[in-house]
């Protein structure tokens, strides 16, 4: 039987690994706890009733805050077209604002621009350059872009500005902004971005996902938070138990919508959206544009603008060059150790190895250690505390090798110089996973 395995290379410096991978959660304005994913019941949200919005008097809210910079206003049509062509920006919709070319043209508060530059960003990515003006103008938006394109900041910064223009929360109010995520790992990463930029606006936030008790989350919700990042199942738990509500929610983000649908979350998403006022602003983000995602957008977004970065048939991050190593099944472990030996001899050696089952993850980790290499692992049997510690150690470069199952590694963000997969099942899944691990624009090989 012939099998295959692969690894990917990324020339990112170890110092940058440590800087970008540091644990910044201590800066959060609100103490954050864990919370649920799929729920654990057969039909999460089955006890929720859809509000009769047509009978309710809705409080007015503001969602258009965009005032184009003079330099943006003065750019000619040919300059804009050239920029969009160079950045592979394709747009569908009406009254689309011009993109910005520089952070100073965004109209953001100076403290936000300083934080962007402090984190090493030189200029807006394509999705940010075009997405910020669209979002700040109050438009509904569908963004189709590869993972690692900078989309999190594309919706988080406008979300913070949106919150700052709304009435302060009263006792019993739910969040003003809701971000739905398919996995707890991605939810945590979004929370980290909120930590970095939320302090500038005095915005409180919390993260609701599975694998930990609900008590801490319930406390956050009872105190009142303007921004909630959540996986669908746990959010429905809190909505059903009336620990929170969506009455004040006017800005909704569906991050990685294609993956949420692929994971079977569509019924939960529908129940959650039913709880949010119909004149909300919605931003939907996806790496692909299948029929299911398009149908969801058509149903829940009125008059949206669609922005596509790269190929219109985008299914993965094209910055990743794939090279396949073909070998017999029995020779796979020997090949893996041989590749690890070469990588560990290099300066940039942070590596993730994807394995199919939890049992094999433990076995491979032990074998790697027996060959003298420092390795840690994560899979579904690990507690949330163990998972968090392992990921922190890997991001901080205490251990250069992480062995993980696909499920455990979903949404993982860590700068790596190499990623391996011992068996290929699905092209997009492979490249998407690598994109999550790199979060940069430079080229990368996958062998």
C-alpha positions as CSV (number, residue, x, y, z in Angstrom):
1,X,0.0,0.0,0.0
2,X,1.4,3.4,-1.0
3,X,0.8,6.3,1.4
4,X,1.8,9.9,1.7
5,X,2.9,12.4,4.2
6,X,3.9,16.0,4.0
7,X,5.5,18.9,5.7
8,X,5.6,22.7,5.1
9,X,8.3,25.3,5.5
10,X,8.0,28.9,6.5
11,X,11.0,31.2,7.0
12,X,9.7,33.1,10.0
13,X,12.2,34.1,12.7
14,X,12.1,32.5,16.1
15,X,12.0,35.9,17.7
16,X,8.9,36.8,15.8
17,X,7.5,33.4,16.9
18,X,8.0,34.3,20.5
19,X,6.7,37.9,20.0
20,X,3.5,36.9,18.2
21,X,3.0,33.7,20.3
22,X,3.2,35.3,23.7
23,X,0.4,34.9,26.1
24,X,-1.4,38.2,26.2
25,X,-4.6,37.2,28.0
26,X,-3.6,38.9,31.2
27,X,-4.5,42.2,29.5
28,X,-8.1,41.4,29.0
29,X,-10.5,44.0,30.5
30,X,-12.8,41.1,31.7
31,X,-11.8,37.8,33.3
32,X,-12.4,35.2,30.7
33,X,-13.6,31.6,31.3
34,X,-14.3,28.6,29.1
35,X,-17.7,27.6,27.6
36,X,-19.4,25.2,25.3
37,X,-19.2,24.1,21.8
38,X,-21.9,21.8,20.4
39,X,-23.8,21.8,23.6
40,X,-24.2,18.2,24.7
41,X,-28.0,18.1,24.1
42,X,-29.7,16.6,21.1
43,X,-31.2,19.9,20.0
44,X,-29.6,23.0,21.5
45,X,-31.8,26.0,21.5
46,X,-35.0,24.0,21.1
47,X,-36.7,26.0,23.9
48,X,-36.0,29.4,22.4
49,X,-38.9,31.3,20.9
50,X,-38.3,33.6,18.0
51,X,-39.2,37.2,19.0
52,X,-42.0,38.8,17.0
53,X,-39.9,41.7,15.8
54,X,-42.7,43.3,13.9
55,X,-44.5,44.0,17.1
56,X,-41.5,45.5,18.9
57,X,-40.4,49.1,19.0
58,X,-36.7,48.9,18.3
59,X,-34.3,51.4,19.8
60,X,-32.5,53.3,17.0
61,X,-28.8,52.7,16.6
62,X,-26.0,54.2,14.5
63,X,-23.8,52.1,12.2
64,X,-22.4,54.5,9.6
65,X,-19.2,56.1,11.0
66,X,-17.1,56.4,7.9
67,X,-15.7,59.7,6.8
68,X,-13.3,59.2,3.8
69,X,-9.8,60.6,4.2
70,X,-9.0,63.5,1.8
71,X,-6.3,61.4,0.1
72,X,-8.8,58.6,-0.5
73,X,-11.4,61.0,-1.9
74,X,-8.9,62.5,-4.3
75,X,-7.8,59.2,-5.8
76,X,-8.8,58.7,-9.4
77,X,-10.8,55.8,-10.7
78,X,-7.8,54.4,-12.5
79,X,-5.7,54.5,-9.3
80,X,-8.4,52.5,-7.5
81,X,-8.8,50.0,-10.3
82,X,-5.0,49.5,-10.4
83,X,-4.8,48.9,-6.7
84,X,-7.7,46.4,-6.7
85,X,-6.2,44.6,-9.6
86,X,-2.8,44.3,-8.0
87,X,-4.3,43.1,-4.7
88,X,-6.7,40.7,-6.5
89,X,-9.8,42.4,-5.0
90,X,-13.1,41.5,-6.7
91,X,-16.3,43.3,-5.5
92,X,-20.0,42.7,-6.0
93,X,-22.5,45.3,-4.8
94,X,-23.5,48.9,-5.1
95,X,-22.1,52.2,-3.6
96,X,-18.9,50.5,-2.6
97,X,-16.4,52.9,-0.9
98,X,-12.9,53.3,-2.1
99,X,-10.2,51.3,-0.4
100,X,-7.6,52.9,1.9
101,X,-3.9,52.5,1.1
102,X,-2.4,53.4,4.5
103,X,-3.4,53.1,8.2
104,X,-3.3,56.9,8.5
105,X,-6.2,57.0,6.0
106,X,-8.5,54.8,8.1
107,X,-9.8,57.5,10.4
108,X,-9.1,55.2,13.4
109,X,-8.1,56.8,16.7
110,X,-4.3,57.3,17.0
111,X,-4.0,54.7,19.7
112,X,-5.4,52.0,17.3
113,X,-2.9,53.0,14.6
114,X,-0.1,52.9,17.1
115,X,-1.1,49.4,18.2
116,X,-1.2,48.2,14.6
117,X,2.3,49.5,13.9
118,X,3.5,48.2,17.2
119,X,2.5,44.7,16.2
120,X,4.6,45.0,13.1
121,X,1.9,45.8,10.5
122,X,3.2,48.1,7.8
123,X,0.1,48.7,5.8
124,X,-3.4,47.3,5.6
125,X,-3.9,43.9,4.0
126,X,-6.1,43.7,1.0
127,X,-9.1,42.6,3.0
128,X,-8.6,45.3,5.5
129,X,-8.0,48.1,3.0
130,X,-11.3,47.4,1.3
131,X,-13.2,45.8,4.2
132,X,-12.8,48.6,6.8
133,X,-14.5,51.3,4.7
134,X,-17.3,48.9,3.9
135,X,-17.9,47.8,7.5
136,X,-17.5,51.3,8.9
137,X,-20.1,52.6,6.4
138,X,-22.7,50.3,8.1
139,X,-22.9,47.8,5.1
140,X,-23.5,44.1,5.4
141,X,-20.5,42.3,4.1
142,X,-19.5,38.9,2.8
143,X,-15.7,38.5,2.8
144,X,-14.2,35.6,0.9
145,X,-10.5,35.3,1.7
146,X,-7.9,32.7,2.5
147,X,-7.1,32.2,6.2
148,X,-4.3,34.4,7.3
149,X,-5.4,37.4,5.2
150,X,-6.0,39.6,8.2
151,X,-9.8,39.2,8.4
152,X,-10.0,39.2,12.2
153,X,-8.9,42.8,12.4
154,X,-11.1,43.6,9.4
155,X,-14.2,43.1,11.7
156,X,-12.8,43.6,15.2
157,X,-11.7,47.2,14.8
158,X,-15.0,48.3,13.2
159,X,-16.8,46.3,16.0
160,X,-15.0,48.3,18.7
161,X,-15.8,51.6,16.9
162,X,-19.5,50.4,16.5
163,X,-19.7,49.7,20.3
164,X,-18.2,53.1,21.2
165,X,-21.0,54.9,19.4
166,X,-23.9,53.0,21.1
167,X,-25.7,53.7,24.4
168,X,-23.9,52.2,27.4
169,X,-25.1,48.8,28.6
170,X,-27.8,48.8,31.3
171,X,-28.3,46.1,33.9
172,X,-29.6,43.0,32.2
173,X,-28.5,44.0,28.7
174,X,-26.8,41.5,26.4
175,X,-23.8,42.2,24.2
176,X,-23.8,44.9,21.4
177,X,-21.4,42.8,19.2
178,X,-21.6,39.0,18.8
179,X,-18.8,37.0,17.0
180,X,-19.7,33.4,16.2
181,X,-16.8,31.0,15.8
182,X,-16.7,27.3,14.9
183,X,-14.1,26.3,17.5
184,X,-13.0,27.3,20.9
185,X,-9.4,27.7,19.7
186,X,-10.4,30.2,17.1
187,X,-12.6,32.0,19.6
188,X,-9.7,32.3,22.0
189,X,-7.5,33.8,19.2
190,X,-10.2,36.3,18.4
191,X,-10.3,37.2,22.1
192,X,-6.6,37.9,22.0
193,X,-7.1,40.4,19.3
194,X,-9.8,42.0,21.4
195,X,-7.4,42.2,24.3
196,X,-4.9,44.1,22.2
197,X,-7.3,46.7,20.8
198,X,-10.3,46.7,23.2
199,X,-8.5,48.7,26.0
200,X,-8.3,51.7,23.7
201,X,-12.1,51.9,23.7
202,X,-12.7,50.6,27.3
203,X,-14.7,47.7,25.8
204,X,-15.3,44.6,27.9
205,X,-15.5,41.2,26.2
206,X,-15.8,37.5,27.1
207,X,-15.3,34.2,25.3
208,X,-17.8,31.4,25.5
209,X,-16.7,27.9,24.5
210,X,-16.6,24.3,25.6
211,X,-14.4,22.3,27.9
212,X,-14.7,24.4,31.1
213,X,-17.4,25.1,33.7
214,X,-20.0,27.8,32.9
215,X,-19.8,29.6,36.2
216,X,-17.1,32.1,35.2
217,X,-18.7,32.9,31.9
218,X,-22.1,33.4,33.6
219,X,-20.4,35.9,35.9
220,X,-19.0,37.8,33.0
221,X,-22.4,37.9,31.3
222,X,-24.2,39.0,34.5
223,X,-21.7,41.9,34.9
224,X,-22.4,42.9,31.3
225,X,-20.0,42.7,28.4
226,X,-20.2,44.7,25.1
227,X,-18.6,42.1,23.0
228,X,-19.1,38.3,23.1
229,X,-17.1,35.7,21.1
230,X,-18.8,32.3,21.2
231,X,-19.2,28.9,19.7
232,X,-22.9,28.3,18.8
233,X,-23.7,25.5,21.2
234,X,-22.6,27.2,24.4
235,X,-24.2,30.5,23.4
236,X,-27.5,28.7,23.0
237,X,-27.1,27.3,26.5
238,X,-26.9,30.7,27.9
239,X,-29.7,32.1,25.8
240,X,-32.0,29.2,26.9
241,X,-31.1,29.7,30.5
242,X,-31.7,33.5,30.1
243,X,-28.2,34.3,31.4
244,X,-27.9,36.6,28.4
245,X,-30.0,37.9,25.5
246,X,-29.5,39.4,22.1
247,X,-31.8,42.4,22.5
248,X,-28.9,44.9,22.2
249,X,-27.0,43.1,19.5
250,X,-26.6,45.3,16.4
251,X,-23.4,43.9,15.0
252,X,-23.1,40.2,14.1
253,X,-20.0,38.4,12.8
254,X,-20.0,34.9,11.4
255,X,-16.4,33.9,11.2
256,X,-15.4,30.9,9.1
257,X,-19.0,30.4,8.0
258,X,-18.0,27.6,5.7
259,X,-16.4,25.6,8.5
260,X,-19.4,26.2,10.8
261,X,-21.7,24.8,8.2
262,X,-19.3,21.9,7.5
263,X,-19.3,21.1,11.2
264,X,-23.1,20.9,11.3
265,X,-23.8,24.2,13.1
266,X,-26.4,25.6,10.6
267,X,-29.4,24.9,12.8
268,X,-27.7,26.5,15.8
269,X,-26.7,29.6,13.7
270,X,-30.3,30.0,12.5
271,X,-31.7,29.9,16.1
272,X,-29.1,32.5,17.2
273,X,-29.8,34.8,14.3
274,X,-33.5,34.6,15.0
275,X,-32.8,36.2,18.4
276,X,-31.1,39.3,16.9
277,X,-33.0,42.3,15.6
278,X,-33.6,42.2,11.8
279,X,-31.9,45.6,11.1
280,X,-28.6,44.4,12.5
281,X,-25.3,44.8,10.6
282,X,-23.9,41.4,9.6
283,X,-20.3,40.5,8.5
284,X,-19.9,37.0,7.2
285,X,-16.4,35.6,6.6
286,X,-15.5,32.4,4.7
287,X,-12.5,30.9,3.0
288,X,-14.7,29.3,0.3
289,X,-18.0,30.2,-1.4
290,X,-20.0,27.0,-1.7
291,X,-23.7,27.0,-2.3
292,X,-24.6,26.5,1.4
293,X,-22.7,29.6,2.4
294,X,-24.2,31.6,-0.4
295,X,-27.7,30.5,0.6
296,X,-27.1,31.5,4.2
297,X,-25.9,34.9,3.1
298,X,-28.9,35.5,0.8
299,X,-31.3,34.6,3.6
300,X,-29.8,36.6,6.5
301,X,-27.9,39.5,4.8
302,X,-29.9,42.3,3.1
303,X,-28.2,44.2,0.3
304,X,-24.7,43.0,1.2
305,X,-21.4,43.9,-0.5
306,X,-19.2,40.9,-1.4
307,X,-15.5,41.2,-1.4
308,X,-13.3,38.4,-2.7
309,X,-9.5,38.4,-2.3
310,X,-7.7,36.2,-4.8
311,X,-9.2,33.5,-7.0
312,X,-13.0,33.5,-7.4
313,X,-12.8,29.8,-6.9
314,X,-10.7,30.2,-3.8
315,X,-10.5,27.0,-1.7
316,X,-7.3,27.4,0.2
317,X,-4.3,29.7,0.8
318,X,-2.3,29.8,-2.5
319,X,0.8,31.0,-0.6
320,X,1.3,27.4,0.4
321,X,3.3,25.3,-2.1
322,X,2.7,21.6,-1.6
323,X,5.2,18.8,-2.1
324,X,4.2,15.3,-1.4
325,X,6.5,12.6,0.0
326,X,5.3,9.2,-1.2
327,X,6.2,6.1,0.9
328,X,4.9,2.7,2.0
329,X,2.7,2.7,5.1
330,X,5.2,0.7,7.1
331,X,8.0,3.2,6.3
332,X,6.0,6.3,7.3
333,X,7.3,6.6,10.9
334,X,10.9,6.2,9.7
335,X,10.4,8.9,7.1
336,X,8.8,11.2,9.8
337,X,11.7,10.9,12.1
338,X,14.2,11.5,9.3
339,X,12.4,14.7,8.3
340,X,12.2,15.8,11.9
341,X,16.0,15.3,12.3
342,X,16.7,17.6,9.3
343,X,14.3,20.2,10.6
344,X,15.5,20.2,14.2
345,X,19.1,20.9,12.9
346,X,17.9,24.2,11.5
347,X,17.5,27.5,13.4
348,X,13.8,27.8,12.4
349,X,12.4,24.4,13.5
350,X,8.9,24.9,15.1
351,X,6.8,22.0,13.7
352,X,3.3,20.6,13.9
353,X,2.6,17.0,13.1
354,X,-1.1,16.1,12.3
355,X,-2.2,12.6,13.2
356,X,-5.6,11.0,12.6
357,X,-6.4,9.4,16.0
358,X,-5.9,10.3,19.7
359,X,-4.2,6.9,20.3
360,X,-1.7,7.5,17.5
361,X,-1.0,11.0,18.7
362,X,0.2,9.6,22.0
363,X,2.2,6.9,20.3
364,X,3.9,9.2,17.8
365,X,4.7,11.7,20.6
366,X,6.4,9.0,22.7
367,X,8.4,7.8,19.7
368,X,9.6,11.3,18.8
369,X,10.7,11.8,22.4
370,X,12.6,8.5,22.4
371,X,14.6,9.9,19.5
372,X,15.7,12.8,21.7
373,X,13.4,15.5,20.5
374,X,11.2,17.7,22.7
375,X,7.5,17.2,21.8
376,X,4.1,17.9,23.3
377,X,0.6,16.8,22.1
378,X,-3.0,17.7,22.1
379,X,-6.2,15.8,21.4
380,X,-9.8,15.5,22.5
381,X,-9.0,13.6,25.7
382,X,-6.9,16.5,27.1
383,X,-8.6,18.8,29.5
384,X,-9.0,22.5,28.6
385,X,-6.3,23.4,31.2
386,X,-3.9,20.9,29.6
387,X,-4.7,22.1,26.1
388,X,-4.1,25.7,27.0
389,X,-0.8,25.0,28.7
390,X,0.4,22.8,25.8
391,X,-0.5,25.5,23.2
392,X,1.2,28.2,25.3
393,X,4.4,26.2,25.6
394,X,4.4,25.6,21.9
395,X,3.7,29.2,20.9
396,X,6.4,30.3,23.4
397,X,8.9,27.9,21.7
398,X,9.5,25.9,24.9
399,X,8.7,22.8,22.8
400,X,9.5,22.8,19.0
401,X,7.2,19.9,18.1
402,X,3.5,19.7,18.5
403,X,1.6,16.5,17.7
404,X,-2.1,16.9,17.3
405,X,-5.3,15.5,15.9
406,X,-7.2,17.6,13.3
407,X,-10.1,18.2,15.7
408,X,-7.9,19.3,18.5
409,X,-5.9,21.7,16.2
410,X,-8.8,23.4,14.6
411,X,-8.4,27.1,14.7
412,X,-4.9,26.8,16.1
413,X,-2.8,29.9,15.5
414,X,0.9,29.6,15.9
415,X,3.8,30.7,13.7
416,X,5.6,27.6,12.4
417,X,8.5,26.9,10.2
418,X,7.2,23.4,9.3
419,X,3.9,21.5,9.3
420,X,3.5,17.8,8.6
421,X,0.6,15.6,7.8
422,X,1.0,11.8,7.7
423,X,-2.1,11.2,5.6
424,X,-4.0,13.4,3.2
425,X,-7.8,13.2,3.2
426,X,-9.0,16.6,1.8
427,X,-7.1,19.2,-0.1
428,X,-8.8,22.3,1.4
429,X,-8.6,20.9,4.9
430,X,-4.8,20.4,4.7
431,X,-4.1,23.9,3.4
432,X,-6.6,25.6,5.6
433,X,-5.0,24.0,8.7
434,X,-1.6,25.3,7.6
435,X,-2.9,28.7,6.9
436,X,-4.2,28.9,10.5
437,X,-0.8,27.9,11.8
438,X,1.1,30.6,9.9
439,X,-1.0,33.8,9.8
440,X,1.5,35.6,7.4
441,X,1.7,36.6,3.8
442,X,5.1,35.0,3.0
443,X,5.4,31.9,0.8
444,X,5.4,28.5,2.5
445,X,6.1,25.0,1.3
446,X,4.2,21.9,2.3
447,X,6.0,18.6,1.6
